[in-house]
Amino acid sequence: MKKDNDYNKIIYSGIYNLISIFLVTLFFISIANTSNNKYINNIASENTLNVGSFITDTTAEVSDENLILSYLRNLYTIRNKSFITGNVEELYKFYDISNNFGAYSLEYEFKRIAFLRDWANGKDVKIFNISSTPKITSLKKGNNIYQLVLTETFSFDYAFNEKPEDIKNFTADLVHNLELEKLNNTFIITKDYYECAFNSGLDKYKFDLTEKSIPLTDVKSTNL
């Protein structure tokens, strides 16, 4: 009977040792797998971050916006000189007058130039320091066509010739709905719709877009 008890103790002890060894081995395997999984997840997260940064890169869009702003600043500089000199010959290169929208847009500029020149002449006013600051508020691109909403801050100083020291200022924010076509590294305006404070007096003027200069007329313009 005693021999049977000793034999059973040996069997139970062996089973216990095997179970202990198995559990310890399983524990270390679990630790090893957990460590590897964390390493893999870190690498996956890093790759995802890099890919996301690449996708959201807007360098090309920023470059297009800068090109457009440079183009418009050049246009406005030339146009603003036209308010003083009446010379509009250089403005044709900015507009596609082969389509009705582009032709309408250029004629609208001619009308504004004519109005302001006549207003200054009729009031015996000198205009100076004309400036335009464009700011793009919305930009959409499709192929080589750009549609944008643009705010142009248009400003000039003026003084009556009889009181040149009394300088006044006119400033207005003009909201343009503008369409441009990209041609190599420049653009051409295919449509530009906006309204300004001169609108009530513009219908008096008609142009056929062959003009090289805008002469002073006898048309009586409304007050600013």
HELIX and SHEET records of a PDB file:
HELIX    1   1 LYS A    2  ILE A   55  1                                  54    
HELIX    2   2 THR A   59  THR A   85  1                                  27    
HELIX    3   3 GLU A   89  PHE A   94  5                                   6    
HELIX    4   4 ASN A  100  LYS A  123  1                                  24    
HELIX    5   5 ASN A  199  LYS A  204  5                                   6    
SHEET    1   A 4 VAL A 125  GLY A 142  0                                        
SHEET    2   A 4 ILE A 145  PHE A 160 -1                                        
SHEET    3   A 4 LYS A 168  LEU A 183 -1                                        
SHEET    4   A 4 THR A 186  TYR A 193 -1                                        
END                                                                             
